[in-house]
Amino acid sequence: MTFVRVYDLRSDHDLIKHMQQASLTRPDAGLALEPALVGSDDWWALIQKGALSQSIVEGVIRRVYWASMGDWPEFEVESANGDLSQWTREGDISRYVEGLQVRMGFVRHPWKEQLVNQMAATHSSLVIFVEIEESSLRSDPRAPGPGGIGLR
């Protein structure tokens, strides 16, 4: 089976810039500066060395939907053992189609200490790549909710 890389955090310069700005300048937002500033050369080196471990999720896209107020693109993955997990659709959101195979990598990076209670978690699961089975199928990229087109 051939996979197509639909998202790579290394290429998402705007997101990295915004995450770094929040981490460096806002006490009420962002990820911790330890073990390294997210997206920095030091951060990528920690992943490469395994000091900041990368986890892989593989499975089938079971559901493609709009979360929050019908304006946030998400999808659900079912792994081979039946575990379900939900993720934001990163990159070209139309490439996420129910029934296609998906493989993605993520790292767990700690939130700033003052945000842990607010986030109800100690770490963010930060997607670093998404690969989806090659296919000509596409899902509708238009959001039905606020800011969308009002699809029903």
N, CA and C atoms as an extended XYZ file, in Angstrom:
456
Properties=species:S:1:pos:R:3:atomname:S:1:resname:S:1:resid:I:1 pbc="F F F"
N         0.844       -1.178        0.000 N   MET     1
C         0.000        0.000        0.000 CA  MET     1
C         0.889        1.240        0.000 C   MET     1
N         0.483        2.216       -0.774 N   THR     2
C         1.229        3.470       -0.874 CA  THR     2
C         0.553        4.534       -0.010 C   THR     2
N         1.364        5.232        0.761 N   PHE     3
C         0.867        6.320        1.597 CA  PHE     3
C         1.332        7.656        1.036 C   PHE     3
N         0.510        8.674        1.238 N   VAL     4
C         0.838       10.046        0.846 CA  VAL     4
C         0.959       10.866        2.121 C   VAL     4
N         2.057       11.592        2.253 N   ARG     5
C         2.215       12.467        3.416 CA  ARG     5
C         1.374       13.712        3.195 C   ARG     5
N         0.360       13.887        4.036 N   VAL     6
C        -0.539       15.032        3.886 CA  VAL     6
C        -0.208       16.146        4.875 C   VAL     6
N         0.655       15.829        5.849 N   TYR     7
C         1.042       16.855        6.820 CA  TYR     7
C         2.415       16.533        7.375 C   TYR     7
N         3.217       17.594        7.516 N   ASP     8
C         4.541       17.489        8.121 CA  ASP     8
C         4.772       18.760        8.934 C   ASP     8
N         4.881       18.616       10.243 N   LEU     9
C         5.058       19.780       11.122 CA  LEU     9
C         6.284       20.593       10.731 C   LEU     9
N         7.336       19.947       10.269 N   ARG    10
C         8.552       20.689        9.881 CA  ARG    10
C         8.254       21.758        8.828 C   ARG    10
N         7.250       21.512        8.002 N   SER    11
C         6.886       22.448        6.932 CA  SER    11
C         5.819       23.452        7.358 C   SER    11
N         5.260       23.270        8.547 N   ASP    12
C         4.190       24.160        9.017 CA  ASP    12
C         4.808       25.324        9.794 C   ASP    12
N         5.490       26.190        9.058 N   HIS    13
C         6.252       27.285        9.660 CA  HIS    13
C         5.380       28.248       10.457 C   HIS    13
N         4.167       28.508        9.963 N   ASP    14
C         3.269       29.420       10.693 CA  ASP    14
C         2.878       28.848       12.050 C   ASP    14
N         2.513       27.571       12.083 N   LEU    15
C         2.133       26.961       13.350 CA  LEU    15
C         3.302       26.958       14.329 C   LEU    15
N         4.463       26.568       13.851 N   ILE    16
C         5.651       26.554       14.721 CA  ILE    16
C         5.911       27.953       15.269 C   ILE    16
N         5.837       28.958       14.396 N   LYS    17
C         6.065       30.345       14.829 CA  LYS    17
C         5.074       30.742       15.926 C   LYS    17
N         3.795       30.433       15.737 N   HIS    18
C         2.779       30.796       16.733 CA  HIS    18
C         2.970       30.041       18.042 C   HIS    18
N         3.309       28.753       17.949 N   MET    19
C         3.543       27.981       19.177 CA  MET    19
C         4.752       28.521       19.929 C   MET    19
N         5.812       28.845       19.196 N   GLN    20
C         7.008       29.389       19.843 CA  GLN    20
C         6.726       30.743       20.483 C   GLN    20
N         5.994       31.610       19.786 N   GLN    21
C         5.661       32.924       20.356 CA  GLN    21
C         4.858       32.765       21.644 C   GLN    21
N         3.873       31.854       21.634 N   ALA    22
C         3.065       31.642       22.841 CA  ALA    22
C         3.932       31.119       23.976 C   ALA    22
N         4.809       30.174       23.657 N   SER    23
C         5.659       29.597       24.700 CA  SER    23
C         6.628       30.616       25.280 C   SER    23
N         7.142       31.494       24.437 N   LEU    24
C         8.153       32.457       24.874 CA  LEU    24
C         7.579       33.723       25.512 C   LEU    24
N         6.362       34.115       25.127 N   THR    25
C         5.877       35.431       25.544 CA  THR    25
C         4.622       35.429       26.406 C   THR    25
N         3.899       34.311       26.469 N   ARG    26
C         2.621       34.324       27.182 CA  ARG    26
C         2.635       33.343       28.347 C   ARG    26
N         2.499       33.825       29.556 N   PRO    27
C         2.458       32.912       30.700 CA  PRO    27
C         1.163       32.099       30.739 C   PRO    27
N         0.124       32.585       30.049 N   ASP    28
C        -1.183       31.923       30.080 CA  ASP    28
C        -1.432       31.024       28.876 C   ASP    28
N        -0.402       30.775       28.067 N   ALA    29
C        -0.576       29.958       26.865 CA  ALA    29
C         0.741       29.305       26.482 C   ALA    29
N         0.635       28.239       25.714 N   GLY    30
C         1.824       27.635       25.135 CA  GLY    30
C         2.342       26.414       25.858 C   GLY    30
N         3.328       25.819       25.211 N   LEU    31
C         3.977       24.628       25.731 CA  LEU    31
C         5.201       25.013       26.546 C   LEU    31
N         5.605       24.112       27.438 N   ALA    32
C         6.777       24.352       28.281 CA  ALA    32
C         8.031       24.519       27.419 C   ALA    32
N         8.977       25.261       27.959 N   LEU    33
C        10.250       25.457       27.259 CA  LEU    33
C        11.203       24.285       27.459 C   LEU    33
N        10.841       23.401       28.340 N   GLU    34
C        11.634       22.187       28.567 CA  GLU    34
C        10.848       20.986       28.057 C   GLU    34
N        11.436       20.051       27.414 N   PRO    35
C        12.869       19.832       27.284 CA  PRO    35
C        13.553       20.731       26.260 C   PRO    35
N        12.775       21.388       25.374 N   ALA    36
C        13.326       22.358       24.428 CA  ALA    36
C        12.155       23.122       23.823 C   ALA    36
N        12.439       24.279       23.248 N   LEU    37
C        11.405       25.070       22.580 CA  LEU    37
C        10.854       24.271       21.401 C   LEU    37
N         9.536       24.085       21.398 N   VAL    38
C         8.893       23.280       20.362 CA  VAL    38
C         9.255       23.805       18.970 C   VAL    38
N         9.605       22.885       18.072 N   GLY    39
C         9.939       23.235       16.698 CA  GLY    39
C        11.344       23.733       16.477 C   GLY    39
N        12.115       23.905       17.550 N   SER    40
C        13.510       24.376       17.405 CA  SER    40
C        14.403       23.220       16.948 C   SER    40
N        15.600       23.557       16.504 N   ASP    41
C        16.561       22.517       16.105 CA  ASP    41
C        16.841       21.575       17.267 C   ASP    41
N        16.948       22.118       18.484 N   ASP    42
C        17.194       21.287       19.662 CA  ASP    42
C        16.034       20.319       19.893 C   ASP    42
N        14.811       20.779       19.684 N   TRP    43
C        13.613       19.960       19.873 CA  TRP    43
C        13.599       18.800       18.882 C   TRP    43
N        13.861       19.109       17.605 N   TRP    44
C        13.909       18.036       16.593 CA  TRP    44
C        15.034       17.050       16.888 C   TRP    44
N        16.169       17.546       17.394 N   ALA    45
C        17.290       16.657       17.741 CA  ALA    45
C        16.887       15.701       18.869 C   ALA    45
N        16.121       16.190       19.847 N   LEU    46
C        15.650       15.326       20.933 CA  LEU    46
C        14.745       14.218       20.412 C   LEU    46
N        13.925       14.532       19.424 N   ILE    47
C        13.070       13.510       18.818 CA  ILE    47
C        13.935       12.504       18.068 C   ILE    47
N        14.885       13.004       17.297 N   GLN    48
C        15.782       12.130       16.519 CA  GLN    48
C        16.547       11.162       17.424 C   GLN    48
N        16.999       11.645       18.591 N   LYS    49
C        17.761       10.823       19.535 CA  LYS    49
C        16.872        9.899       20.354 C   LYS    49
N        15.561       10.155       20.347 N   GLY    50
C        14.639        9.359       21.155 CA  GLY    50
C        14.461        9.893       22.558 C   GLY    50
N        15.085       11.037       22.874 N   ALA    51
C        14.939       11.634       24.203 CA  ALA    51
C        13.538       12.222       24.388 C   ALA    51
N        12.913       12.646       23.319 N   LEU    52
C        11.517       13.066       23.292 CA  LEU    52
C        10.860       12.051       22.362 C   LEU    52
N        10.195       11.076       22.943 N   SER    53
C         9.782        9.931       22.148 CA  SER    53
C         8.602       10.219       21.238 C   SER    53
N         8.713        9.657       20.057 N   GLN    54
C         7.663        9.757       19.050 CA  GLN    54
C         6.815        8.492       19.128 C   GLN    54
N         5.514        8.654       19.123 N   SER    55
C         4.595        7.523       19.080 CA  SER    55
C         3.947        7.498       17.708 C   SER    55
N         3.570        6.306       17.268 N   ILE    56
C         2.939        6.120       15.964 CA  ILE    56
C         1.535        5.567       16.177 C   ILE    56
N         0.580        6.137       15.478 N   VAL    57
C        -0.791        5.630       15.444 CA  VAL    57
C        -1.028        5.144       14.018 C   VAL    57
N        -1.485        3.897       13.898 N   GLU    58
C        -1.811        3.342       12.592 CA  GLU    58
C        -3.181        2.721       12.668 C   GLU    58
N        -3.942        2.862       11.597 N   GLY    59
C        -5.256        2.252       11.574 CA  GLY    59
C        -6.079        2.725       10.405 C   GLY    59
N        -7.387        2.653       10.596 N   VAL    60
C        -8.355        3.023        9.571 CA  VAL    60
C        -9.101        4.274       10.025 C   VAL    60
N        -9.315        5.190        9.103 N   ILE    61
C       -10.126        6.364        9.404 CA  ILE    61
C       -11.575        5.889        9.500 C   ILE    61
N       -12.130        5.927       10.686 N   ARG    62
C       -13.503        5.449       10.917 CA  ARG    62
C       -14.536        6.545       10.761 C   ARG    62
N       -14.132        7.780       11.059 N   ARG    63
C       -15.105        8.862       11.012 CA  ARG    63
C       -14.380       10.159       10.690 C   ARG    63
N       -14.992       10.978        9.823 N   VAL    64
C       -14.509       12.314        9.485 CA  VAL    64
C       -15.648       13.255        9.841 C   VAL    64
N       -15.371       14.256       10.666 N   TYR    65
C       -16.466       15.093       11.163 CA  TYR    65
C       -15.970       16.485       11.533 C   TYR    65
N       -16.942       17.341       11.873 N   TRP    66
C       -16.663       18.695       12.316 CA  TRP    66
C       -16.994       18.776       13.800 C   TRP    66
N       -16.017       19.067       14.622 N   ALA    67
C       -16.186       19.114       16.077 CA  ALA    67
C       -16.403       20.560       16.533 C   ALA    67
N       -16.380       20.729       17.840 N   SER    68
C       -16.580       22.027       18.481 CA  SER    68
C       -17.963       22.547       18.115 C   SER    68
N       -18.037       23.648       17.422 N   MET    69
C       -19.327       24.220       17.018 CA  MET    69
C       -19.567       23.958       15.532 C   MET    69
N       -19.102       22.798       15.062 N   GLY    70
C       -19.247       22.465       13.651 CA  GLY    70
C       -18.244       23.191       12.778 C   GLY    70
N       -17.111       23.596       13.390 N   ASP    71
C       -16.130       24.364       12.628 CA  ASP    71
C       -14.690       23.895       12.829 C   ASP    71
N       -14.507       22.740       13.497 N   TRP    72
C       -13.143       22.250       13.745 CA  TRP    72
C       -13.004       20.867       13.111 C   TRP    72
N       -12.108       20.719       12.104 N   PRO    73
C       -12.005       19.460       11.372 CA  PRO    73
C       -11.304       18.362       12.174 C   PRO    73
N       -12.022       17.292       12.458 N   GLU    74
C       -11.449       16.169       13.200 CA  GLU    74
C       -11.722       14.855       12.483 C   GLU    74
N       -10.999       13.822       12.938 N   PHE    75
C       -11.227       12.474       12.429 CA  PHE    75
C       -10.960       11.477       13.539 C   PHE    75
N       -11.499       10.282       13.351 N   GLU    76
C       -11.331        9.218       14.339 CA  GLU    76
C       -10.603        8.055       13.670 C   GLU    76
N        -9.616        7.513       14.384 N   VAL    77
C        -8.829        6.383       13.906 CA  VAL    77
C        -9.164        5.163       14.750 C   VAL    77
N        -9.337        4.026       14.081 N   GLU    78
C        -9.455        2.756       14.787 CA  GLU    78
C        -8.203        1.947       14.491 C   GLU    78
N        -7.441        1.635       15.540 N   SER    79
C        -6.210        0.864       15.365 CA  SER    79
C        -6.553       -0.624       15.225 C   SER    79
N        -5.566       -1.426       14.885 N   ALA    80
C        -5.777       -2.860       14.661 CA  ALA    80
C        -6.351       -3.564       15.886 C   ALA    80
N        -6.031       -3.078       17.087 N   ASN    81
C        -6.544       -3.709       18.308 CA  ASN    81
C        -7.904       -3.158       18.734 C   ASN    81
N        -8.484       -2.280       17.906 N   GLY    82
C        -9.815       -1.744       18.191 CA  GLY    82
C        -9.842       -0.447       18.970 C   GLY    82
N        -8.681        0.054       19.385 N   ASP    83
C        -8.639        1.339       20.098 CA  ASP    83
C        -9.071        2.464       19.161 C   ASP    83
N        -9.839        3.403       19.711 N   LEU    84
C       -10.271        4.578       18.955 CA  LEU    84
C        -9.578        5.812       19.508 C   LEU    84
N        -9.169        6.708       18.620 N   SER    85
C        -8.604        7.987       19.046 CA  SER    85
C        -9.053        9.067       18.074 C   SER    85
N        -9.177       10.284       18.601 N   GLN    86
C        -9.642       11.412       17.804 CA  GLN    86
C        -8.512       12.423       17.647 C   GLN    86
N        -8.442       13.012       16.450 N   TRP    87
C        -7.361       13.925       16.111 CA  TRP    87
C        -7.885       15.049       15.230 C   TRP    87
N        -7.166       16.156       15.230 N   THR    88
C        -7.450       17.245       14.290 CA  THR    88
C        -6.949       16.829       12.911 C   THR    88
N        -7.729       17.138       11.887 N   ARG    89
C        -7.269       16.897       10.515 CA  ARG    89
C        -6.248       17.978       10.174 C   ARG    89
N        -5.011       17.582        9.990 N   GLU    90
C        -3.916       18.500        9.670 CA  GLU    90
C        -3.626       18.441        8.180 C   GLU    90
N        -3.163       19.550        7.611 N   GLY    91
C        -2.832       19.572        6.181 CA  GLY    91
C        -4.097       19.682        5.343 C   GLY    91
N        -4.117       18.996        4.212 N   ASP    92
C        -5.266       19.008        3.300 CA  ASP    92
C        -6.388       18.184        3.924 C   ASP    92
N        -7.362       18.875        4.513 N   ILE    93
C        -8.406       18.173        5.268 CA  ILE    93
C        -9.313       17.327        4.383 C   ILE    93
N        -9.320       17.561        3.074 N   SER    94
C       -10.151       16.750        2.179 CA  SER    94
C        -9.554       15.350        1.957 C   SER    94
N        -8.273       15.147        2.301 N   ARG    95
C        -7.628       13.838        2.109 CA  ARG    95
C        -8.080       12.803        3.137 C   ARG    95
N        -8.733       13.262        4.209 N   TYR    96
C        -9.198       12.361        5.262 CA  TYR    96
C       -10.555       11.801        4.838 C   TYR    96
N       -10.569       10.512        4.507 N   VAL    97
C       -11.771        9.863        3.989 CA  VAL    97
C       -12.007        8.583        4.781 C   VAL    97
N       -13.233        8.394        5.217 N   GLU    98
C       -13.585        7.187        5.977 CA  GLU    98
C       -13.231        5.942        5.179 C   GLU    98
N       -12.595        4.980        5.871 N   GLY    99
C       -12.215        3.713        5.257 CA  GLY    99
C       -10.776        3.646        4.792 C   GLY    99
N       -10.107        4.787        4.671 N   LEU   100
C        -8.708        4.785        4.233 CA  LEU   100
C        -7.777        4.513        5.415 C   LEU   100
N        -6.635        3.925        5.114 N   GLN   101
C        -5.607        3.668        6.118 CA  GLN   101
C        -4.883        4.979        6.435 C   GLN   101
N        -4.480        5.120        7.697 N   VAL   102
C        -3.748        6.309        8.118 CA  VAL   102
C        -2.601        5.889        9.032 C   VAL   102
N        -1.525        6.627        8.942 N   ARG   103
C        -0.360        6.434        9.827 CA  ARG   103
C         0.095        7.828       10.221 C   ARG   103
N         0.267        8.036       11.519 N   MET   104
C         0.674        9.361       11.983 CA  MET   104
C         1.614        9.252       13.168 C   MET   104
N         2.479       10.247       13.283 N   GLY   105
C         3.405       10.299       14.406 CA  GLY   105
C         3.120       11.519       15.252 C   GLY   105
N         3.317       11.354       16.548 N   PHE   106
C         3.134       12.483       17.451 CA  PHE   106
C         4.102       12.364       18.613 C   PHE   106
N         4.356       13.490       19.245 N   VAL   107
C         5.153       13.530       20.470 CA  VAL   107
C         4.312       14.156       21.567 C   VAL   107
N         4.562       13.739       22.773 N   ARG   108
C         3.886       14.320       23.938 CA  ARG   108
C         4.829       15.346       24.542 C   ARG   108
N         4.439       16.611       24.401 N   HIS   109
C         5.254       17.711       24.918 CA  HIS   109
C         4.512       18.320       26.105 C   HIS   109
N         5.220       18.596       27.208 N   PRO   110
C         4.536       19.131       28.399 CA  PRO   110
C         3.976       20.534       28.184 C   PRO   110
N         2.794       20.752       28.782 N   TRP   111
C         2.228       22.096       28.859 CA  TRP   111
C         3.020       22.898       29.887 C   TRP   111
N         2.926       24.193       29.836 N   LYS   112
C         3.478       25.016       30.910 CA  LYS   112
C         2.796       24.605       32.209 C   LYS   112
N         3.554       24.605       33.283 N   GLU   113
C         3.042       24.140       34.575 CA  GLU   113
C         1.749       24.851       34.968 C   GLU   113
N         1.677       26.156       34.739 N   GLN   114
C         0.490       26.913       35.137 CA  GLN   114
C        -0.743       26.572       34.294 C   GLN   114
N        -0.575       25.817       33.195 N   LEU   115
C        -1.703       25.460       32.328 CA  LEU   115
C        -2.221       24.045       32.568 C   LEU   115
N        -1.502       23.247       33.343 N   VAL   116
C        -1.853       21.835       33.506 CA  VAL   116
C        -3.284       21.662       34.011 C   VAL   116
N        -3.689       22.392       35.044 N   ASN   117
C        -5.054       22.249       35.553 CA  ASN   117
C        -6.078       22.726       34.540 C   ASN   117
N        -5.790       23.817       33.868 N   GLN   118
C        -6.695       24.371       32.865 CA  GLN   118
C        -6.886       23.395       31.702 C   GLN   118
N        -5.818       22.715       31.294 N   MET   119
C        -5.874       21.814       30.150 CA  MET   119
C        -6.351       20.413       30.541 C   MET   119
N        -6.437       20.125       31.830 N   ALA   120
C        -6.830       18.805       32.334 CA  ALA   120
C        -5.901       17.716       31.810 C   ALA   120
N        -4.662       18.085       31.546 N   ALA   121
C        -3.649       17.138       31.083 CA  ALA   121
C        -2.280       17.749       31.329 C   ALA   121
N        -1.277       16.907       31.427 N   THR   122
C         0.078       17.400       31.654 CA  THR   122
C         0.832       17.641       30.344 C   THR   122
N         0.386       16.977       29.261 N   HIS   123
C         1.101       17.042       27.994 CA  HIS   123
C         0.141       17.265       26.828 C   HIS   123
N         0.657       17.879       25.784 N   SER   124
C        -0.050       17.996       24.519 CA  SER   124
C         0.451       16.884       23.601 C   SER   124
N        -0.447       16.245       22.877 N   SER   125
C        -0.057       15.275       21.852 CA  SER   125
C         0.072       16.038       20.546 C   SER   125
N         1.303       16.355       20.184 N   LEU   126
C         1.599       17.220       19.052 CA  LEU   126
C         1.909       16.380       17.813 C   LEU   126
N         1.038       16.454       16.815 N   VAL   127
C         1.200       15.675       15.583 CA  VAL   127
C         2.383       16.212       14.801 C   VAL   127
N         3.280       15.314       14.390 N   ILE   128
C         4.434       15.757       13.610 CA  ILE   128
C         4.357       15.301       12.147 C   ILE   128
N         3.566       14.255       11.872 N   PHE   129
C         3.311       13.908       10.473 CA  PHE   129
C         2.036       13.083       10.379 C   PHE   129
N         1.409       13.143        9.190 N   VAL   130
C         0.240       12.316        8.880 CA  VAL   130
C         0.416       11.787        7.468 C   VAL   130
N         0.253       10.478        7.323 N   GLU   131
C         0.278        9.831        6.014 CA  GLU   131
C        -1.026        9.071        5.845 C   GLU   131
N        -1.647        9.219        4.670 N   ILE   132
C        -2.927        8.575        4.384 CA  ILE   132
C        -2.772        7.749        3.111 C   ILE   132
N        -3.469        6.623        3.098 N   GLU   133
C        -3.475        5.743        1.936 CA  GLU   133
C        -3.760        6.549        0.666 C   GLU   133
N        -2.968        6.289       -0.373 N   GLU   134
C        -3.167        6.982       -1.640 CA  GLU   134
C        -4.534        6.627       -2.199 C   GLU   134
N        -5.299        7.656       -2.601 N   SER   135
C        -6.656        7.460       -3.108 CA  SER   135
C        -7.099        8.709       -3.847 C   SER   135
N        -7.996        8.536       -4.785 N   SER   136
C        -8.597        9.687       -5.470 CA  SER   136
C        -9.819       10.197       -4.716 C   SER   136
N       -10.248        9.477       -3.683 N   LEU   137
C       -11.400        9.890       -2.887 CA  LEU   137
C       -11.057       11.135       -2.071 C   LEU   137
N       -12.055       11.995       -1.855 N   ARG   138
C       -11.884       13.184       -1.033 CA  ARG   138
C       -13.147       13.401       -0.213 C   ARG   138
N       -12.984       14.036        0.937 N   SER   139
C       -14.133       14.432        1.756 CA  SER   139
C       -14.382       15.922        1.528 C   SER   139
N       -15.575       16.371        1.901 N   ASP   140
C       -15.939       17.772        1.728 CA  ASP   140
C       -15.161       18.615        2.736 C   ASP   140
N       -14.363       19.587        2.277 N   PRO   141
C       -13.570       20.401        3.197 CA  PRO   141
C       -14.335       21.582        3.799 C   PRO   141
N       -15.624       21.721        3.442 N   ARG   142
C       -16.390       22.883        3.910 CA  ARG   142
C       -17.004       22.607        5.273 C   ARG   142
N       -16.801       23.534        6.186 N   ALA   143
C       -17.345       23.411        7.546 CA  ALA   143
C       -18.813       23.804        7.552 C   ALA   143
N       -19.643       23.033        8.254 N   PRO   144
C       -21.058       23.388        8.312 CA  PRO   144
C       -21.381       24.465        9.340 C   PRO   144
N       -20.534       24.627       10.347 N   GLY   145
C       -20.855       25.504       11.476 CA  GLY   145
C       -20.466       26.953       11.266 C   GLY   145
N       -20.330       27.700       12.360 N   PRO   146
C       -19.977       29.114       12.287 CA  PRO   146
C       -18.742       29.340       11.430 C   PRO   146
N       -18.851       30.250       10.507 N   GLY   147
C       -17.741       30.510        9.591 CA  GLY   147
C       -17.747       29.564        8.414 C   GLY   147
N       -18.591       28.530        8.460 N   GLY   148
C       -18.702       27.566        7.372 CA  GLY   148
C       -19.837       27.964        6.434 C   GLY   148
N       -20.357       26.982        5.725 N   ILE   149
C       -21.390       27.295        4.724 CA  ILE   149
C       -22.778       26.845        5.155 C   ILE   149
N       -22.913       26.334        6.384 N   GLY   150
C       -24.221       25.937        6.871 CA  GLY   150
C       -24.707       24.623        6.310 C   GLY   150
N       -23.799       23.701        5.990 N   LEU   151
C       -24.198       22.382        5.493 CA  LEU   151
C       -25.048       21.651        6.508 C   LEU   151
N       -25.933       20.852        6.048 N   ARG   152
C       -26.755       20.025        6.946 CA  ARG   152
C       -26.530       18.572        6.662 C   ARG   152
